[in-house]
């Protein structure tokens, strides 16, 4: 005696929806499988025939046929509760709360194993909770709110130059990278090969230092650089004269500089006053992130200095100038996109957060920001 085949009737709209889900690349495979079951069932196939075609259990076909009949196509996206240990309610919130508001005894931050021991779970559970919530206790960033009483006018001025450069003028970000050390390793390092990174000795020999004066042309990304033994106002004047010679066409030069004392030396100011085409824009104190040349200094450190080995200061200078030459051959500008309003909004948010943590400690910062 054969069982009567149950026919599932689909509307044209439901059929079109299921066929689109099956064809879409972003549809989960389990959902696409359920759609195929329903489509085969609408063609009059039995549960046993569908099970053989799709290599599933016939009871699975019956389950999703019933759900489709009772709840419609949306039920095919439901995730049924499976086997295994069920998640503990409130555990993730407890781990996050302890991670962000407490510290382990005698330590500065939690590790996954220390937190797992504290909460009585496996360390992989802690790691998963941190990963799901983008929590990284082992990492930290530095920051400082500027105390400059003229913070807002200076910020607006510098950002305005970045976003709306003056017509027929050149914008240069100028700064010096001091104390670049000529470090030489005590033994030759092993070269990189398949399955092994390059190596070097942990100890080194110091051969001296140099100071790099650099000017980054904002529009083109080209860098003008010169190394000096010291960074006094005399070296600042030498570098400004070098820039003056580099741009002999008489175009107006807008210089973005920090508040280092040598940049405001009496002789430097007098030299600039005699050359009206030089327009200086000072960034606020404790705001080196506003000077784009600092971003280029990071490139120099990462790609030419940090992993370099230098036998002498002249060798270091040669490698630095070689990096500048290579950079200028294919220079790419750093594009500034942040507006003054967005920066001030973030700073105000940071100030409020600091006041919540320690009321009264940001009173001077508040006066500077306003």
N, C-alpha and C positions, 0 to 999 in steps of 0.2 A: 504494500500500500504506500503510495507516494504522497509526500506532503504538498499541500497547496502552496504555490508560489505567491508571496506577497509582493504586489507591484507598488512601487513608490512613484507617485505622480509629482513632477516638478513643473513649476510655472516657467515660462520663457525667461523671465527676469532672474529667477533662482538658478536656472541652468547656465545662463550667460555668466552669472557671478562665479559659480563653481569652476567653469571652464577658464575664466580669467585667473582665478587663484592657482589653478594647476599650471598654467602657462607662465605665471610671473616668477622671475628669478628670486625675488625676495620672500616667497612663501615658504615657511618651514616645511620640511619633508613630511612630518607627521600630519600637518594640516592638508597637504597635497594628497596624501594617501587617503585620508577620510573623504576628500572630495571625489576621488576616483571611485571609492566604494559606493557613494551615493549616485554617481553618474551611471555606474554599471547597474545598480539596482533599478534605476529609472528605465533602463533598457529591457528589464524583465528577467535578468539573471538571478539565479538563486544564491543564497548565502554561501552554499558549498562551492558553486562555480566561481564566485567572486574571490573566495578564500584561496582557491587554487591559482587563479590568475595573479593575485597580488601577494601570494605567499604569506597569508595571515590566518588567524584562527577564525572560524565561522562565527563564533560568538562575538568577535570584534565587529564583524559586519552587522550583526543584529543590533549591537549596542548603538552604533552610530546611525543606523537606519531609524531606530526609535527616537534618538535625540533630535534628528533632523525633522521627523514628523511632529514632535512636540514643541521644539524651540526654534526651528528654522536654521538658516545657514550660519548665523553667528555662533551657534553652539559648537561648530566644528573647530573653533579656535580656542575652546576651553581646555585648560590643562588639568587633567585628572590627577588627583593625589596618588602618588605611587608608594612603593615600599621604601623601607629604610628609615633612618632616624629622622623624626620631624624636627623642624627648627624650634629652638627654645625661645619662647616669647620674652622679649625684653632683654635678651642677652646682648644683641648688637648695640642697643642703646646704652646698656650698662658699660660695655667695653669702650664705646666712644666717649661717654661721659668721664670715665676714669682716665682715658688717654689725654683728653683736652684740659681737664681740670685738676689732675693730681700728678704727682711724681713719685717714682719708687724711692724708698729710703736710701739716702746717700748717693743718688744718681740724678742726672739732669733730665733724662727722658726714658720712656718705656721701650723695651724691646719686645718682640712678639712672644718670646719664651717667658720673660718676666711677667708680662700681662697674663699669659696662659696659666702660669702658676698661681697668680693672684685670683683668677676667676675660676680655676678648676676645669679648664678646657684644653684642647690640643692647640699647639701654637699655630697650626694651619688655619684653625677657625678664626683666631685673632688676625692673622695675615689676610684672610678673605674679607673680614669686616673692614679692615683698614683699606684694602684695595677697592672695595665697593664704594667707600665714602671718600676716596682720594686723600687718605690720611697717611703722612710719612713722618713719623716722629724722629727718624734719624737725620732728617734734613732741616736746614734752617737758612734764612736769608737775613741780610743786614739792612738796616734802614736808619734814618735820622731825619727828624723834622727840622727844617731850617729855622734859625732864630733871627734871621735878617729882618730888621724892621721895614725894609723896602722890598720884601719878598714878592708881593703881588705885582708892583710896577716892573720890577726886573724880569719876572716870569713872563708877563704879558709882552714885554719888549722883545725878549729873546725868541719866544714862540712865534711872535708876529713876524720876525725876520725869517724864521724857518718856513712858515706856511705861506707868507707873501713876500718873497725876496724883493728888494728894491730893484727898479728897472735900471739896466745898463750898469750894474754893480756886481762885485764879486763878494760872496760871503765866505769867510774863512773861520774855522774853529781852531783856535790856537791853545796849546798847552805843552808842558814839558813832562816827560816821563823820567823821573830822576832815579838814581841808584840802580841802574841796570847792571847786574853783576856779571862779570866775566868768570864763570865757573867752569873749571876743567875737571873731568872725572879722573880718578886715580888710576884706573885701568880701562882699556878699550871695552866697550860694550859688545854683547853678542848680537848679531843682526837678526831681524825678524825672519822667520821661516814658517812653513806650513805647520800649523798646530802649536806655534809658540810665538809670543810677542817679543819685540826687541827688549833687551835688558841693558842696565847700566849699574854702576856701583852706587852704593848708598852714600859714600863719602866723596868729597870734592876738595879742590884747591881753589882759593880765591885769588884772582889776578888783578883785582881792581874793579872800578865802576865807571860808568859814563852816564851822561844825561842827554836824552834825545829831545830836541825841540821840534815839534811837528805842527804843520798847518794843513788842515783838511779842507779842501774846496768842496763846499756842500753840494753844488750843482753837478759836479763831475765825479766826485769821489777821489780825485787826484790828491796826492800828499806831497808836501814839501818838507823835507827833514834835514836836520843838521845836528851832529853830536858835539857836545862840549864837555870839558872836564868838570865844570861847575855850573850852577844855575843862579847866578847873581844878576843884578840889573844890567851889568855889562854884557852878559850873554844874551839877555833879552833884546838889548839894542842891536847887537850883531845880527840876531835872527830877524828883527824887524827890517834892518837894512837889506838883508837877503830877500825878504818878501818884496820890498820896494823895487829891487832890481828885477825880480821875476815878473812883475806886472808894470812894465815900462810904458804901457799905452795910455796911462793916465786915468784908468777907470777908478771909480770909487770903490774903496775896500772897507767892508764891514767886518770887524773882528769880534768873534765871540770868545771871551776870556773869563777866567775865574778871578777871585779876589786875592790871589797871592801877592805878598807885599812887593815883590820885584816888579810886578805888572803896574803898580801904582807909584813906583819910585819917582821922585821929583824930576830926575833927568829923563826918564821914560815919558812922563807927561809932557815935559818941555819939547821933546823930540816929536811927539804926536801933534802937539799944538802948531808946530811949524809946517805940518803936512796935513792940511784940512781934508784931503781925500781919504784919510784914515778915520773911520768912525768906530769907536769901541763900544761894545755892549757887554757889560759885566753881568754874569749870572749870579743868583743869590748865593750866599754862603751855605756850605754843606749841601750843595746841589750839583755835584759834578756830573750827575746823570743828564743834566741839561746840555752838556758840551758833547757834541757828536764825536769829537776826536777821541774821547775816552773809549768809545766803542771800537774805534780802529786800534787803539792801544791794546785792547783785549785780543784782537786778531794777531797783533805782533807778538804778544806774550805767548799765545797758544801755539802759533805756527812756526815761530823762529827763535824764541828765547828759552822758554821753559824746558824744552827737551834738547837744547843745544849744548855743545861742549866747546869752550873757547880757550885757546892757549894763551891769550893776552887781550888787553883792552883794544888794541888796533884790530885784532881778529874779530872781536865782538862788533866793533863799529863797522867793519867791512860786511859782516853778515847782516847787520841791521839795514845798511844802505842797499844791500843786494835785495832784501825783502821789499824795501820801498820801491826800488826800480821794477821788480817783478809785479808788484801791486799796481803800479801806474800803467803798465803795459795793457792791463785789462781791468781798469778801475771801474767800480760800480758804486754809485752813491748810496748812502744810508738815507732812506726816506723817512722824514719826521711826519707823523700823522696825528699825534695827540694835540687836542686844543687846550688852551689855557683853562677853559671852564671845566673840562673833564679832569685835568690835573688838580685843580683846586677842590673839586668834589671829592676826589680820593684822599687828599690831604686832610680835609675836614672830617671825613669818615675815620681816618687814622687817629686824628686828634681826639675825637669823641670816644673812640675805643680806649685810648690811653687814659683818658679821664675816668672811664668806668673802672679800669684796673687799679689806678692810683690817683684818686682825686687830688688836685692841687699841683701835681708834678708837671703839668703842661700849661701852667698859667702864662709863663713867658712865651711859650710856643704859640699860644692862642693870640697873644698880643702881636706877635710877629706876623701871623697869618692874616690878621685883620688889618 
